[in-house]
Amino acid sequence: MTDPDVRPRSAPPPPEPERPESVTTVVVAAVANLGIAAAKAVAGLLSGSSAMLSEAAHSVADTVTEVMLLTALRRSERPPDEDHPLGYGPERYIWALLAAVATFVGGAVFSVYDGIHTLTHGEEPGDPLLSYIVLGVAFVLEALSLRTGLRQVRAEAAGLGVPAKHYLRFTPDTAVKAVVMEDSAALAGLLLAAAGLLGTQLTGSAVPDGIASVLIGLLLVYVAWVLGRSNAGLLIGRPLPRPLRDAVREEILTVPHIVAVLELTTLVQGPREVLVAAKVDFRDASSARQVEWACEEAEQQLRERFPAVRRVYLDPTPGIAAERDASAPDGSPEPGAR
């Protein structure tokens, strides 16, 4: 029979639905890249430009990336169940990691190969007029897509009170990070392709076009590496940044009956899904009921101050035992110590 004087612990709330800004950012980028890829492919075939074909592969890889990111956003929204009690948040990072691989294989490898082939075998340059027109239109569309992503980054960074550059580097929202990085790389790639076309047009040699293709491939390698490393780190398990960890510790210490936080573990499970676990020392005079209420109060305070905190696990641990363990000669607990 449940004790009516003890308030039951509230169940963890389900993960928040994905913000529409993230979905909109990815959809805008996907639609833009799909149309751009087709136009670049036609222009590349008609002009015989290796750089244009590399840019077409770049846009195809970006489109595949956005489709995977949309899949990641949808699948990670599923609520916890019996088989996955902590939810499906980390699944987004699996799909985002696959998207980074797609960028590498679909864009970088093809671009480098096609550029080297052009440098070693040469190609007969065609009329570059259509390619210039496609590059100009693509630049405008990519710039609009990038503006959508940057607008979201600035808004979310302002909400957290951090610089946009810092937010983009450390954000666990890898969807918007991927879109911003890929659109930035796309704009740089378009400039490289235009430079290659102009160099080939002025010299009559395919070498500038081949060099531009190789540089586009290397640019995609860098983007794939940065995104892959970011998603791998989140899959392995990344804590909150140190200032936020310190703030979490301070918030726990404001709860009555809690005198020390002996060990604090935080784990980012999604852009707005963080787990907090801590070994906490309570006042020796606190009753079992007071300890239970203090745990409940700490959980509520953390969720109110940090909306991304979805799960809180506190382990009552005697601080004197921790000090005794630390002072033991061999580092092992003394007899009779917990």
C-alpha positions as CSV (number, residue, x, y, z in Angstrom):
1,M,0.0,0.0,0.0
2,T,1.4,3.4,-1.0
3,D,2.2,5.8,1.8
4,P,0.0,8.9,1.2
5,D,2.5,11.2,2.8
6,V,5.2,10.5,0.3
7,R,4.8,12.1,-3.1
8,P,5.6,9.6,-5.9
9,R,8.4,10.5,-8.3
10,S,7.2,11.9,-11.5
11,A,7.9,9.9,-14.7
12,P,10.3,11.4,-17.2
13,P,8.4,13.5,-19.7
14,P,8.5,12.3,-23.3
15,P,11.0,14.0,-25.6
16,E,9.8,17.3,-27.0
17,P,8.8,17.2,-30.7
18,E,11.4,18.4,-33.1
19,R,11.4,22.1,-33.5
20,P,9.8,23.1,-36.8
21,E,12.8,25.4,-37.5
22,S,15.1,22.4,-37.8
23,V,12.7,20.5,-40.2
24,T,12.2,23.7,-42.3
25,T,15.9,24.3,-42.5
26,V,16.5,20.7,-43.8
27,V,13.6,20.7,-46.2
28,V,14.6,24.0,-47.8
29,A,18.2,22.7,-48.3
30,A,17.0,19.4,-49.8
31,V,14.6,21.1,-52.3
32,A,17.3,23.6,-53.3
33,N,20.0,20.9,-53.7
34,L,17.8,18.6,-55.8
35,G,17.0,21.2,-58.4
36,I,20.6,22.4,-58.4
37,A,22.0,18.9,-58.9
38,A,19.9,18.4,-62.1
39,A,20.9,21.7,-63.5
40,K,24.6,21.2,-62.8
41,A,24.6,17.7,-64.3
42,V,23.1,19.0,-67.6
43,A,25.5,22.0,-67.7
44,G,28.4,19.7,-66.9
45,L,27.6,17.3,-69.7
46,L,27.0,20.0,-72.3
47,S,30.1,22.0,-71.4
48,G,32.4,19.0,-70.7
49,S,33.4,20.6,-67.4
50,S,34.9,18.3,-64.8
51,A,34.3,20.9,-62.1
52,M,30.6,21.2,-63.0
53,L,30.2,17.4,-62.8
54,S,31.9,17.5,-59.5
55,E,29.5,20.2,-58.3
56,A,26.6,18.0,-59.5
57,A,27.9,15.1,-57.4
58,H,28.3,17.6,-54.6
59,S,24.6,18.6,-54.8
60,V,23.5,14.9,-55.1
61,A,25.4,14.1,-52.0
62,D,23.9,17.0,-50.2
63,T,20.4,15.9,-51.2
64,V,21.0,12.4,-49.9
65,T,22.4,14.0,-46.7
66,E,19.2,16.1,-46.2
67,V,17.0,13.0,-46.8
68,M,19.0,11.1,-44.1
69,L,18.7,14.1,-41.7
70,L,14.9,14.2,-42.2
71,T,14.8,10.5,-41.4
72,A,17.0,11.2,-38.3
73,L,14.6,14.0,-37.1
74,R,11.5,11.8,-37.5
75,R,12.9,8.6,-36.0
76,S,14.5,10.2,-33.0
77,E,11.1,11.7,-32.0
78,R,9.7,8.3,-31.0
79,P,8.9,8.1,-27.2
80,P,10.6,5.7,-24.9
81,D,9.3,2.1,-24.8
82,E,10.0,-1.2,-23.1
83,D,12.9,-2.0,-25.4
84,H,14.4,1.5,-25.4
85,P,13.6,3.0,-21.9
86,L,15.8,6.1,-22.5
87,G,14.1,6.9,-25.9
88,Y,15.4,7.1,-29.4
89,G,17.2,10.4,-29.3
90,P,20.7,9.1,-30.1
91,E,19.4,7.5,-33.3
92,R,19.6,10.9,-35.0
93,Y,23.3,10.8,-34.7
94,I,23.5,7.4,-36.4
95,W,21.7,8.8,-39.4
96,A,23.7,12.0,-39.3
97,L,26.9,10.0,-39.3
98,L,25.7,8.0,-42.3
99,A,24.9,11.4,-44.0
100,A,28.5,12.4,-43.4
101,V,29.7,9.2,-45.0
102,A,27.4,9.8,-48.0
103,T,28.9,13.3,-48.4
104,F,32.4,11.7,-48.4
105,V,31.6,8.8,-50.8
106,G,29.0,10.4,-53.0
107,G,30.7,13.8,-53.4
108,A,34.3,13.9,-52.3
109,V,35.5,10.6,-53.9
110,F,33.8,11.3,-57.3
111,S,35.1,14.9,-57.4
112,V,38.7,14.0,-56.7
113,Y,38.6,11.1,-59.1
114,D,37.0,13.1,-61.9
115,G,39.5,16.0,-61.3
116,I,42.5,13.6,-61.5
117,H,41.1,12.0,-64.6
118,T,40.8,15.4,-66.2
119,L,44.3,16.4,-65.3
120,T,45.8,13.1,-66.6
121,H,43.7,12.6,-69.7
122,G,42.4,16.1,-70.5
123,E,39.0,17.0,-71.9
124,E,37.7,19.1,-74.8
125,P,36.1,22.2,-73.2
126,G,32.7,23.1,-74.5
127,D,30.6,26.3,-74.3
128,P,30.7,27.4,-70.7
129,L,27.8,29.9,-70.9
130,L,25.2,27.5,-69.6
131,S,27.5,26.5,-66.8
132,Y,27.9,30.1,-65.7
133,I,24.2,30.6,-65.7
134,V,23.6,27.5,-63.6
135,L,26.4,28.5,-61.2
136,G,24.8,31.9,-60.7
137,V,21.3,30.5,-60.1
138,A,22.8,27.8,-57.8
139,F,24.7,30.5,-55.8
140,V,21.5,32.4,-55.2
141,L,19.6,29.3,-54.1
142,E,22.4,28.0,-51.8
143,A,22.7,31.5,-50.3
144,L,19.0,31.5,-49.5
145,S,19.2,28.0,-47.9
146,L,22.3,29.1,-45.9
147,R,20.4,32.2,-44.7
148,T,17.6,29.9,-43.3
149,G,20.1,27.8,-41.4
150,L,22.1,30.8,-40.1
151,R,18.8,32.5,-39.0
152,Q,18.0,29.4,-36.9
153,V,21.6,29.3,-35.5
154,R,21.5,33.0,-34.5
155,A,18.1,32.7,-32.8
156,E,19.0,29.6,-30.8
157,A,22.4,31.0,-29.9
158,A,20.7,34.3,-28.7
159,G,18.3,32.2,-26.6
160,L,21.2,30.6,-24.8
161,G,23.2,33.8,-24.6
162,V,26.3,32.4,-26.5
163,P,28.0,33.6,-29.7
164,A,26.6,32.0,-32.9
165,K,30.0,30.6,-33.8
166,H,30.3,28.9,-30.4
167,Y,26.8,27.5,-30.7
168,L,27.4,26.1,-34.2
169,R,30.6,24.4,-33.0
170,F,29.1,22.7,-29.9
171,T,25.4,22.3,-30.7
172,P,24.0,18.8,-30.4
173,D,21.5,19.7,-33.2
174,T,23.6,18.2,-35.9
175,A,20.8,18.7,-38.5
176,V,21.2,22.4,-38.6
177,K,24.9,22.1,-38.2
178,A,25.1,19.9,-41.3
179,V,22.9,22.2,-43.4
180,V,25.0,25.3,-42.5
181,M,28.3,23.6,-43.2
182,E,27.2,21.9,-46.4
183,D,25.6,25.1,-47.7
184,S,28.8,27.1,-46.9
185,A,30.9,24.4,-48.6
186,A,28.5,24.6,-51.6
187,L,29.0,28.3,-52.0
188,A,32.8,27.8,-51.8
189,G,32.5,25.0,-54.3
190,L,30.5,27.1,-56.7
191,L,33.2,29.8,-56.6
192,L,35.9,27.1,-57.3
193,A,33.9,25.7,-60.2
194,A,33.5,29.2,-61.7
195,A,37.2,29.8,-61.3
196,G,38.0,26.5,-63.0
197,L,35.7,27.3,-65.9
198,L,37.1,30.8,-66.3
199,G,40.7,29.4,-66.2
200,T,39.9,26.8,-68.8
201,Q,38.2,29.4,-71.0
202,L,41.1,31.8,-70.8
203,T,43.9,29.2,-71.3
204,G,42.2,26.6,-73.5
205,S,43.6,23.9,-71.1
206,A,41.5,21.6,-68.9
207,V,44.0,21.8,-66.1
208,P,42.3,24.7,-64.2
209,D,39.0,22.8,-64.4
210,G,40.6,19.6,-63.1
211,I,42.3,21.4,-60.2
212,A,39.0,23.0,-59.3
213,S,37.4,19.6,-59.2
214,V,40.1,18.2,-56.9
215,L,39.7,21.2,-54.6
216,I,36.0,20.7,-54.4
217,G,36.6,17.1,-53.5
218,L,39.0,18.1,-50.7
219,L,36.5,20.6,-49.4
220,L,33.9,17.8,-49.1
221,V,36.4,15.6,-47.4
222,Y,36.8,18.3,-44.7
223,V,33.1,18.8,-44.3
224,A,32.5,15.0,-44.0
225,W,35.3,14.7,-41.5
226,V,34.0,17.6,-39.2
227,L,30.4,16.3,-39.3
228,G,31.5,12.7,-38.8
229,R,33.7,13.5,-35.8
230,S,30.9,15.6,-34.3
231,N,28.3,12.8,-34.6
232,A,30.7,10.1,-33.5
233,G,31.4,12.1,-30.3
234,L,27.7,12.4,-29.6
235,L,27.2,8.7,-30.2
236,I,30.0,7.7,-27.9
237,G,28.5,10.1,-25.2
238,R,29.2,13.8,-24.7
239,P,28.6,15.7,-21.5
240,L,27.2,19.1,-21.1
241,P,29.8,21.9,-21.5
242,R,31.7,22.6,-18.3
243,P,29.9,25.9,-17.5
244,L,26.6,24.1,-17.7
245,R,27.8,21.2,-15.6
246,D,28.9,23.7,-12.9
247,A,25.5,25.4,-13.1
248,V,23.8,22.0,-12.7
249,R,25.9,21.2,-9.6
250,E,25.2,24.6,-8.1
251,E,21.4,24.1,-8.7
252,I,21.5,20.8,-6.9
253,L,23.3,22.3,-4.0
254,T,20.5,24.9,-3.5
255,V,18.1,22.1,-2.5
256,P,17.6,21.8,1.3
257,H,19.2,18.7,3.0
258,I,21.8,18.4,0.2
259,V,25.3,19.3,1.4
260,A,27.6,18.0,-1.4
261,V,27.6,16.7,-4.9
262,L,30.3,14.0,-4.8
263,E,30.0,12.9,-8.5
264,L,28.1,14.4,-11.4
265,T,27.5,12.8,-14.8
266,T,25.7,14.5,-17.6
267,L,24.9,12.9,-21.0
268,V,23.6,14.6,-24.1
269,Q,21.0,12.3,-25.7
270,G,19.6,14.8,-28.2
271,P,19.4,18.6,-28.9
272,R,16.8,19.0,-26.1
273,E,17.3,15.8,-24.2
274,V,19.9,15.6,-21.4
275,L,20.4,13.0,-18.7
276,V,21.7,14.0,-15.2
277,A,23.0,11.5,-12.7
278,A,24.8,12.4,-9.4
279,K,26.0,10.9,-6.2
280,V,24.7,13.3,-3.5
281,D,25.6,13.6,0.1
282,F,22.6,14.5,2.4
283,R,22.7,15.9,5.9
284,D,23.2,13.1,8.4
285,A,20.1,14.3,10.4
286,S,17.8,14.1,7.3
287,S,15.0,11.5,7.5
288,A,14.3,9.1,4.7
289,R,11.2,11.1,3.8
290,Q,13.2,14.4,3.7
291,V,15.7,12.7,1.4
292,E,12.9,11.6,-1.0
293,W,11.4,15.1,-1.1
294,A,14.9,16.6,-1.6
295,C,15.4,14.3,-4.6
296,E,12.0,15.3,-6.0
297,E,12.8,19.0,-5.5
298,A,16.2,18.8,-7.1
299,E,14.6,17.1,-10.2
300,Q,11.9,19.8,-10.5
301,Q,14.4,22.6,-10.1
302,L,16.8,21.2,-12.7
303,R,13.9,20.8,-15.2
304,E,12.7,24.3,-14.6
305,R,16.1,25.9,-15.0
306,F,17.4,23.6,-17.8
307,P,14.4,22.6,-20.0
308,A,16.6,20.2,-21.9
309,V,17.1,18.0,-18.8
310,R,14.6,15.1,-19.2
311,R,15.9,12.6,-16.7
312,V,17.5,13.1,-13.3
313,Y,18.9,10.2,-11.2
314,L,20.2,11.0,-7.7
315,D,22.1,8.5,-5.6
316,P,22.3,9.2,-1.9
317,T,25.9,8.6,-0.9
318,P,27.6,9.2,2.5
319,G,30.3,11.8,2.1
320,I,32.3,10.5,5.0
321,A,32.6,7.1,3.3
322,A,33.9,8.8,0.2
323,E,36.5,10.6,2.2
324,R,37.5,7.4,4.0
325,D,37.8,5.6,0.7
326,A,40.0,8.3,-0.8
327,S,42.3,8.3,2.3
328,A,42.8,4.5,2.3
329,P,46.5,3.6,1.4
330,D,45.7,1.4,-1.5
331,G,42.6,3.3,-2.6
332,S,40.3,0.5,-1.6
333,P,37.5,0.8,0.9
334,E,38.4,0.1,4.5
335,P,36.6,-2.9,6.2
336,G,33.1,-2.1,7.0
337,A,33.0,1.0,4.8
338,R,30.3,1.3,2.1
